[in-house]
Amino acid sequence: MHFLHFYERYFLSGSILIPIIIALFNYKLLGMPLKVILYFLVFSAVLQTVNMILSSQYIPNLFVFHFYAIFEFAFVSWFYSLQFKGLINKLIPPMVLTFAVLCVINFFYIQKKLEFNTYTRSLEAVIIIGYCVMFFNKQMQTNSKYKWGSLSLNWINTGLLIFYSCSFFIFMFSNYLLNANKHIITVVWSTYDTIIILENILFAIAFYKCRKQPIISLY
């Protein structure tokens, strides 16, 4: 567990600062979608710090994951609501509200503060993967004079798709890890942390490549 704590404290925590710093330097160039991702990263960094403090003091911290999921889904949905028009855009606000209600019900009545929120986070991952696929699908149908790699939003979407696709099964089975041996816990959570680091790197690339480009609506 010493390795896992070291990895989380220095590598994971350090990785989230990279896109935040780059975004702040380029803040005047950020469109609203990229600002939403920046706000999300700042919020995540604060919650990550709270989680680490609670863990170091041996204070139960599972409630942080339940609380975090509500805002995580809200931020990511906000980002995609700025990309889509039409029916999907109209469906996003009620989906966010419904998801928040499900998280509260799950916290108080189903997984009852003593377990990871496997049900809600798995559902969240499925919905966000759907967002990502729709983004790529519609973008392929949109004519653009820009190269794929020059568009910051492509890097954000790729980071989100990789993270939620790779983490889906970790979300589903994380409660089984509560009673697993230390070796399995270290392997699984260090893998999860590595996925987050990769996502942060892709976000950093997005903020680095940001330019004053028109926001292309996909619907």
Contacts in CASP RR format, 6 or more apart in sequence:
PFRMAT RR
TARGET T0000
AUTHOR 0000-0000-0000
METHOD contacts of the structure
MODEL  1
MHFLHFYERYFLSGSILIPIIIALFNYKLLGMPLKVILYFLVFSAVLQTV
NMILSSQYIPNLFVFHFYAIFEFAFVSWFYSLQFKGLINKLIPPMVLTFA
VLCVINFFYIQKKLEFNTYTRSLEAVIIIGYCVMFFNKQMQTNSKYKWGS
LSLNWINTGLLIFYSCSFFIFMFSNYLLNANKHIITVVWSTYDTIIILEN
ILFAIAFYKCRKQPIISLY
1 182 0 8 1.000
1 185 0 8 1.000
1 186 0 8 1.000
3 186 0 8 1.000
3 190 0 8 1.000
4 185 0 8 1.000
4 186 0 8 1.000
4 189 0 8 1.000
4 190 0 8 1.000
4 193 0 8 1.000
7 190 0 8 1.000
7 193 0 8 1.000
8 52 0 8 1.000
8 189 0 8 1.000
8 193 0 8 1.000
9 52 0 8 1.000
11 193 0 8 1.000
11 197 0 8 1.000
12 48 0 8 1.000
12 193 0 8 1.000
12 196 0 8 1.000
12 197 0 8 1.000
13 45 0 8 1.000
13 48 0 8 1.000
13 49 0 8 1.000
13 52 0 8 1.000
15 196 0 8 1.000
15 197 0 8 1.000
15 200 0 8 1.000
15 201 0 8 1.000
16 41 0 8 1.000
16 44 0 8 1.000
16 45 0 8 1.000
16 48 0 8 1.000
16 196 0 8 1.000
16 200 0 8 1.000
17 45 0 8 1.000
18 200 0 8 1.000
18 201 0 8 1.000
18 204 0 8 1.000
19 38 0 8 1.000
19 41 0 8 1.000
19 200 0 8 1.000
19 201 0 8 1.000
19 203 0 8 1.000
19 204 0 8 1.000
19 206 0 8 1.000
19 207 0 8 1.000
20 38 0 8 1.000
20 41 0 8 1.000
20 42 0 8 1.000
20 45 0 8 1.000
22 204 0 8 1.000
22 207 0 8 1.000
22 208 0 8 1.000
23 30 0 8 1.000
23 34 0 8 1.000
23 37 0 8 1.000
23 38 0 8 1.000
23 41 0 8 1.000
23 207 0 8 1.000
24 38 0 8 1.000
26 207 0 8 1.000
26 208 0 8 1.000
26 210 0 8 1.000
27 35 0 8 1.000
27 38 0 8 1.000
29 210 0 8 1.000
29 211 0 8 1.000
29 212 0 8 1.000
30 38 0 8 1.000
30 207 0 8 1.000
30 210 0 8 1.000
31 210 0 8 1.000
31 215 0 8 1.000
32 82 0 8 1.000
32 215 0 8 1.000
33 79 0 8 1.000
33 82 0 8 1.000
33 83 0 8 1.000
33 153 0 8 1.000
33 156 0 8 1.000
33 215 0 8 1.000
34 152 0 8 1.000
34 153 0 8 1.000
34 156 0 8 1.000
34 206 0 8 1.000
34 207 0 8 1.000
34 210 0 8 1.000
36 75 0 8 1.000
36 78 0 8 1.000
36 79 0 8 1.000
36 82 0 8 1.000
37 75 0 8 1.000
37 79 0 8 1.000
37 156 0 8 1.000
37 203 0 8 1.000
37 206 0 8 1.000
38 207 0 8 1.000
39 75 0 8 1.000
40 72 0 8 1.000
40 75 0 8 1.000
40 76 0 8 1.000
40 79 0 8 1.000
41 200 0 8 1.000
41 203 0 8 1.000
43 71 0 8 1.000
43 75 0 8 1.000
44 68 0 8 1.000
44 72 0 8 1.000
47 64 0 8 1.000
47 67 0 8 1.000
47 68 0 8 1.000
50 61 0 8 1.000
50 64 0 8 1.000
51 61 0 8 1.000
51 64 0 8 1.000
54 60 0 8 1.000
54 61 0 8 1.000
54 64 0 8 1.000
55 61 0 8 1.000
60 113 0 8 1.000
62 113 0 8 1.000
62 114 0 8 1.000
62 115 0 8 1.000
62 116 0 8 1.000
63 107 0 8 1.000
63 113 0 8 1.000
65 116 0 8 1.000
65 117 0 8 1.000
65 121 0 8 1.000
66 103 0 8 1.000
66 106 0 8 1.000
66 107 0 8 1.000
66 111 0 8 1.000
66 113 0 8 1.000
66 117 0 8 1.000
66 120 0 8 1.000
69 103 0 8 1.000
69 117 0 8 1.000
69 120 0 8 1.000
69 121 0 8 1.000
69 124 0 8 1.000
70 99 0 8 1.000
70 100 0 8 1.000
70 103 0 8 1.000
70 104 0 8 1.000
72 124 0 8 1.000
73 96 0 8 1.000
73 99 0 8 1.000
73 100 0 8 1.000
73 124 0 8 1.000
73 127 0 8 1.000
73 128 0 8 1.000
74 96 0 8 1.000
74 100 0 8 1.000
76 128 0 8 1.000
76 131 0 8 1.000
76 160 0 8 1.000
77 92 0 8 1.000
77 95 0 8 1.000
77 96 0 8 1.000
77 131 0 8 1.000
79 156 0 8 1.000
80 92 0 8 1.000
80 131 0 8 1.000
80 135 0 8 1.000
81 89 0 8 1.000
81 92 0 8 1.000
81 93 0 8 1.000
82 215 0 8 1.000
83 135 0 8 1.000
83 153 0 8 1.000
83 217 0 8 1.000
83 218 0 8 1.000
83 219 0 8 1.000
84 92 0 8 1.000
84 134 0 8 1.000
84 217 0 8 1.000
84 218 0 8 1.000
84 219 0 8 1.000
85 217 0 8 1.000
85 218 0 8 1.000
85 219 0 8 1.000
86 219 0 8 1.000
88 134 0 8 1.000
88 219 0 8 1.000
89 219 0 8 1.000
95 127 0 8 1.000
99 120 0 8 1.000
99 123 0 8 1.000
99 124 0 8 1.000
99 127 0 8 1.000
102 119 0 8 1.000
102 120 0 8 1.000
102 123 0 8 1.000
103 117 0 8 1.000
103 120 0 8 1.000
106 117 0 8 1.000
106 119 0 8 1.000
106 120 0 8 1.000
107 113 0 8 1.000
107 117 0 8 1.000
110 119 0 8 1.000
111 117 0 8 1.000
111 118 0 8 1.000
111 119 0 8 1.000
111 175 0 8 1.000
115 175 0 8 1.000
115 178 0 8 1.000
116 171 0 8 1.000
116 174 0 8 1.000
116 175 0 8 1.000
116 178 0 8 1.000
118 171 0 8 1.000
118 172 0 8 1.000
118 173 0 8 1.000
118 174 0 8 1.000
118 175 0 8 1.000
121 171 0 8 1.000
122 168 0 8 1.000
122 171 0 8 1.000
122 172 0 8 1.000
124 164 0 8 1.000
124 171 0 8 1.000
125 164 0 8 1.000
125 165 0 8 1.000
125 167 0 8 1.000
125 168 0 8 1.000
125 171 0 8 1.000
126 168 0 8 1.000
128 160 0 8 1.000
128 164 0 8 1.000
129 161 0 8 1.000
129 164 0 8 1.000
129 165 0 8 1.000
129 168 0 8 1.000
131 160 0 8 1.000
132 157 0 8 1.000
132 160 0 8 1.000
132 161 0 8 1.000
132 164 0 8 1.000
133 161 0 8 1.000
134 218 0 8 1.000
135 153 0 8 1.000
135 157 0 8 1.000
135 218 0 8 1.000
136 157 0 8 1.000
136 161 0 8 1.000
138 218 0 8 1.000
138 219 0 8 1.000
139 154 0 8 1.000
139 216 0 8 1.000
139 218 0 8 1.000
142 216 0 8 1.000
142 218 0 8 1.000
144 151 0 8 1.000
144 216 0 8 1.000
146 213 0 8 1.000
148 154 0 8 1.000
149 155 0 8 1.000
149 209 0 8 1.000
150 209 0 8 1.000
150 211 0 8 1.000
151 209 0 8 1.000
151 213 0 8 1.000
152 206 0 8 1.000
152 207 0 8 1.000
152 209 0 8 1.000
152 210 0 8 1.000
152 211 0 8 1.000
152 213 0 8 1.000
153 206 0 8 1.000
154 206 0 8 1.000
155 202 0 8 1.000
155 203 0 8 1.000
155 205 0 8 1.000
155 206 0 8 1.000
155 209 0 8 1.000
156 202 0 8 1.000
156 203 0 8 1.000
156 206 0 8 1.000
158 202 0 8 1.000
159 198 0 8 1.000
159 199 0 8 1.000
159 202 0 8 1.000
159 203 0 8 1.000
160 199 0 8 1.000
162 195 0 8 1.000
162 198 0 8 1.000
162 199 0 8 1.000
162 202 0 8 1.000
163 195 0 8 1.000
163 196 0 8 1.000
163 198 0 8 1.000
163 199 0 8 1.000
166 195 0 8 1.000
167 192 0 8 1.000
167 195 0 8 1.000
170 188 0 8 1.000
170 191 0 8 1.000
170 192 0 8 1.000
177 184 0 8 1.000
177 185 0 8 1.000
177 188 0 8 1.000
177 189 0 8 1.000
180 188 0 8 1.000
END
